[in-house]
Amino acid sequence: MIRDFIAVLAMLVGTVVAAEDMRLAVTTSFDNSGLADILIPQIKADTGLDVQLLVVGTGQALRLGAAGDVDAVLVHSRSAEDAFLADGHGTHRREIMYNDFVLVGPSSLGVVATITQAMSVLAAINAPFISRGDDSGTHKAEQRLWQAAGLNTAEFGNWYRSVGAGMGAALNTASAMDAYVISDRASWLNFGNKGNLGIVFSGDPALFNQYAYLPVNPDKGKNIRHSSALQLESWLTSDRAKALINGYQIDGQPLFVFNATP
C-alpha cells in the first residue's frame, strides 16, 4: 500500500512538473518571422522545456517582465533593455542574434545615401507612411530615425498613420495603401501580401537590429522560473541554436545572424 501510494504520488509530482510551462515574452517581429516555429519544437526536444510564447511589442514584453508575469523576454531595443536592467527587473542581458530594419515602400526615393536622407525625403513629399505606433522595438527604431532627421511625428499631417498594431498588421496596411513602412527584414521576407511594395532602402548601420534575451529577476515573484530561464538561455546560445538560426532562410536569404558569445 505504501509503495503504491509513493508511486502514485511520484507520478502526480511528475505530472505537475511536466505541466509547468516557461513563459517567454517575445516581439511580434520574432513571431512573424517564422523562426519561433523552428526553434520552439527543438527546444522542447532537447531540453524538455515547454516554452509558452507571449507575442507582444518590446515595450509590452518588458512591462510583462517588470510585473513578474513572464520568466524571460526576447526583445530588440537596447535603450529600453538597459532601463529594464537598471530598474532591477532583469538579472542580465544576453545578445542572441541580429538582422536589420529595412524601409519598405511602393517606389524608389531616388538617390539617397543614408536612412536619414530617406526619412527626410518621405516627409518632404508627404509620402503615405504607416507607423506601428505600439511601443515595439520597431516603433522605437522608427521614432529614432525621424528624430535623427530632425523631424517630429507629432507635427506630421494625415499622410502619417499610426496603426497601434504588430508588424504583420502594419505591413498589411502599408500594402493595402501603397504606403511606406519600417520593417525588420525577417518579417518582411516572411510576409506573403507584399503587393506593390519592395525594399526601397537598406544597409545603413543605423538600421542594425539586435535581439537580446533578458531573464526576469526572480525577486519579482515566487512564480518566476529562473532556473528554466537560464536553461533556455543556455540552449539559445548553443551550437544547436546557432545552426538553426543561421540556417533559417527564405528564398535563399537568411533572416537572422546568430551572434551569441559563449
C-alpha positions as CSV (number, residue, x, y, z in Angstrom):
1,M,0.0,0.0,0.0
2,I,2.7,2.5,1.0
3,R,4.7,1.6,-2.1
4,D,1.6,2.1,-4.2
5,F,0.9,5.5,-2.6
6,I,4.5,6.6,-3.1
7,A,4.3,5.5,-6.8
8,V,1.1,7.4,-7.3
9,L,2.5,10.5,-5.5
10,A,5.7,10.4,-7.7
11,M,3.5,10.1,-10.8
12,L,1.4,13.1,-9.7
13,V,4.5,15.2,-8.9
14,G,6.0,14.3,-12.2
15,T,2.8,15.4,-13.9
16,V,2.8,18.7,-12.1
17,V,6.4,19.4,-13.1
18,A,5.8,18.4,-16.7
19,A,2.8,20.7,-16.8
20,E,4.8,23.7,-15.7
21,D,5.4,26.0,-18.7
22,M,8.1,28.5,-19.1
23,R,6.7,31.9,-20.1
24,L,8.7,33.9,-22.6
25,A,7.6,37.3,-23.9
26,V,8.8,37.8,-27.5
27,T,8.4,40.5,-30.1
28,T,5.8,40.2,-32.9
29,S,8.7,40.5,-35.4
30,F,10.3,37.4,-33.9
31,D,7.0,35.5,-34.2
32,N,6.1,36.9,-37.7
33,S,9.5,35.8,-39.0
34,G,8.5,32.1,-38.6
35,L,11.7,31.4,-36.6
36,A,9.7,30.5,-33.5
37,D,8.1,27.6,-35.4
38,I,11.6,26.2,-35.9
39,L,13.1,26.8,-32.5
40,I,10.3,26.0,-30.0
41,P,9.8,22.3,-31.0
42,Q,13.6,21.8,-30.9
43,I,13.9,23.4,-27.5
44,K,11.2,21.0,-26.3
45,A,13.0,18.0,-27.8
46,D,16.4,19.0,-26.5
47,T,15.6,20.3,-23.0
48,G,12.1,19.3,-22.1
49,L,11.2,22.9,-21.7
50,D,7.6,23.7,-22.8
51,V,8.1,27.4,-23.8
52,Q,4.9,29.3,-23.9
53,L,5.2,32.5,-26.0
54,L,3.5,35.8,-25.3
55,V,3.8,37.7,-28.5
56,V,3.7,41.4,-28.0
57,G,5.8,44.5,-28.8
58,T,9.0,45.1,-27.0
59,G,7.6,47.7,-24.7
60,Q,4.8,45.4,-23.6
61,A,7.2,42.5,-23.2
62,L,9.3,44.5,-20.8
63,R,6.3,45.6,-18.9
64,L,5.3,41.9,-18.5
65,G,8.7,41.1,-17.2
66,A,8.7,44.1,-14.8
67,A,5.3,42.8,-13.4
68,G,6.7,39.3,-13.0
69,D,4.2,37.8,-15.5
70,V,6.9,36.1,-17.6
71,D,10.1,34.3,-16.8
72,A,12.2,36.0,-19.6
73,V,11.9,38.3,-22.5
74,L,13.4,38.3,-26.0
75,V,13.3,41.9,-27.4
76,H,15.1,44.4,-29.6
77,S,15.5,47.9,-28.1
78,R,18.8,48.4,-26.4
79,S,17.8,51.6,-24.5
80,A,14.7,50.0,-23.2
81,E,16.6,46.9,-22.2
82,D,19.2,48.9,-20.3
83,A,16.4,50.8,-18.4
84,F,14.8,47.4,-17.6
85,L,18.0,46.2,-16.0
86,A,18.8,49.4,-14.3
87,D,15.4,49.2,-12.6
88,G,16.2,45.8,-11.3
89,H,13.6,43.9,-13.4
90,G,16.1,41.6,-15.1
91,T,19.2,39.8,-14.0
92,H,21.3,40.3,-17.1
93,R,21.2,40.8,-20.9
94,R,22.5,38.3,-23.4
95,E,22.7,39.0,-27.2
96,I,21.4,36.2,-29.3
97,M,21.1,37.3,-33.0
98,Y,20.6,40.2,-35.2
99,N,19.2,41.3,-38.5
100,D,18.4,44.8,-39.8
101,F,15.5,47.1,-40.4
102,V,14.5,48.0,-43.9
103,L,12.4,50.8,-45.4
104,V,9.7,49.2,-47.5
105,G,7.5,51.1,-50.0
106,P,5.8,51.2,-53.4
107,S,8.5,53.1,-55.3
108,S,12.1,54.3,-55.2
109,L,13.0,57.5,-53.4
110,G,15.7,58.3,-55.9
111,V,19.4,58.5,-54.9
112,V,19.7,58.7,-51.1
113,A,22.9,57.7,-49.2
114,T,21.6,57.3,-45.7
115,I,18.3,56.3,-44.0
116,T,18.2,59.9,-42.5
117,Q,18.1,61.3,-46.0
118,A,15.4,58.7,-46.9
119,M,13.2,59.7,-44.0
120,S,13.7,63.4,-44.9
121,V,12.5,62.7,-48.4
122,L,9.4,60.9,-47.2
123,A,8.5,63.9,-45.0
124,A,9.2,66.4,-47.7
125,I,6.8,64.7,-50.2
126,N,4.2,63.7,-47.6
127,A,4.5,60.1,-48.7
128,P,1.9,57.8,-47.1
129,F,3.6,56.2,-44.2
130,I,2.4,53.5,-41.8
131,S,3.8,53.5,-38.2
132,R,3.3,50.6,-35.9
133,G,2.6,53.1,-33.1
134,D,2.7,50.3,-30.5
135,D,5.8,51.0,-28.4
136,S,7.5,48.0,-30.0
137,G,11.2,47.7,-30.8
138,T,10.4,48.5,-34.4
139,H,8.3,51.5,-33.5
140,K,11.1,52.8,-31.2
141,A,13.6,52.4,-34.0
142,E,11.3,54.3,-36.4
143,Q,10.9,57.1,-34.0
144,R,14.7,57.3,-33.6
145,L,15.1,57.6,-37.4
146,W,12.7,60.5,-37.6
147,Q,14.4,62.2,-34.7
148,A,17.8,61.7,-36.4
149,A,16.4,63.5,-39.4
150,G,15.3,66.4,-37.2
151,L,11.6,65.6,-37.6
152,N,8.8,65.4,-35.1
153,T,6.0,62.9,-35.9
154,A,3.6,65.0,-33.8
155,E,3.8,67.7,-36.4
156,F,3.0,65.4,-39.4
157,G,-0.2,65.5,-41.4
158,N,-2.6,62.7,-42.2
159,W,-0.1,61.1,-44.6
160,Y,1.5,59.6,-41.4
161,R,-0.8,57.0,-39.9
162,S,-0.2,55.1,-36.7
163,V,-2.0,51.7,-36.6
164,G,-1.1,50.6,-33.0
165,A,-0.6,47.0,-34.1
166,G,2.1,44.4,-34.8
167,M,4.4,44.1,-37.7
168,G,2.1,41.9,-39.8
169,A,-0.8,44.3,-39.4
170,A,1.4,47.2,-40.2
171,L,2.7,45.6,-43.4
172,N,-0.8,44.6,-44.5
173,T,-2.0,48.2,-44.0
174,A,1.0,49.5,-46.0
175,S,0.4,47.0,-48.8
176,A,-3.3,48.0,-49.0
177,M,-2.5,51.7,-49.0
178,D,0.7,51.6,-51.1
179,A,2.5,53.2,-48.2
180,Y,6.0,53.2,-46.8
181,V,6.8,51.4,-43.5
182,I,9.8,50.4,-41.5
183,S,10.0,46.6,-41.0
184,D,12.6,44.2,-39.7
185,R,14.0,42.2,-42.5
186,A,12.8,38.8,-41.2
187,S,9.2,39.9,-41.0
188,W,9.3,41.4,-44.5
189,L,10.9,38.3,-46.1
190,N,8.2,36.1,-44.4
191,F,5.3,38.4,-45.4
192,G,3.1,37.0,-48.0
193,N,1.0,40.0,-49.1
194,K,3.7,42.3,-50.5
195,G,1.5,43.7,-53.3
196,N,3.4,46.7,-54.9
197,L,5.8,47.0,-52.0
198,G,9.5,46.3,-52.1
199,I,12.6,47.3,-50.1
200,V,13.5,50.8,-51.1
201,F,16.4,51.4,-48.7
202,S,18.6,49.2,-46.5
203,G,22.2,48.8,-45.5
204,D,22.7,51.8,-43.2
205,P,24.4,51.0,-39.9
206,A,21.7,52.9,-38.2
207,L,19.3,50.1,-39.2
208,F,21.1,47.4,-37.3
209,N,18.7,45.3,-35.2
210,Q,20.0,43.3,-32.3
211,Y,17.8,40.8,-30.4
212,A,18.6,40.1,-26.7
213,Y,17.5,37.7,-24.1
214,L,16.8,39.0,-20.5
215,P,15.8,36.6,-17.7
216,V,13.4,38.3,-15.3
217,N,14.7,38.9,-11.7
218,P,13.4,36.0,-9.6
219,D,12.7,38.6,-6.8
220,K,9.8,39.8,-9.0
221,G,7.7,36.9,-7.7
222,K,7.7,33.3,-6.3
223,N,6.3,32.0,-9.6
224,I,9.4,33.2,-11.7
225,R,11.0,30.1,-13.1
226,H,14.5,31.4,-13.1
227,S,16.3,28.1,-13.5
228,S,14.2,27.4,-16.6
229,A,15.0,30.8,-18.0
230,L,18.7,30.1,-17.5
231,Q,18.3,26.7,-19.1
232,L,16.7,28.3,-22.1
233,E,19.5,30.9,-22.3
234,S,22.0,28.1,-22.4
235,W,20.2,26.5,-25.3
236,L,19.7,29.8,-27.2
237,T,23.5,30.4,-27.1
238,S,24.4,26.8,-28.1
239,D,25.8,25.4,-31.3
240,R,22.4,23.8,-31.9
241,A,20.6,27.2,-31.8
242,K,23.4,28.7,-34.0
243,A,22.8,26.2,-36.7
244,L,19.1,26.6,-36.7
245,I,19.1,30.4,-36.6
246,N,21.8,30.8,-39.3
247,G,20.2,28.1,-41.4
248,Y,16.7,29.7,-41.4
249,Q,16.3,31.2,-44.9
250,I,13.5,32.3,-47.2
251,D,14.3,32.2,-50.9
252,G,18.0,31.7,-50.1
253,Q,18.1,34.8,-47.9
254,P,19.0,34.4,-44.2
255,L,16.5,36.1,-41.8
256,F,18.8,36.3,-38.7
257,V,22.5,36.0,-37.9
258,F,23.5,34.3,-34.6
259,N,26.0,36.3,-32.6
260,A,25.7,35.0,-29.0
261,T,29.0,34.6,-27.2
262,P,29.9,31.6,-25.0
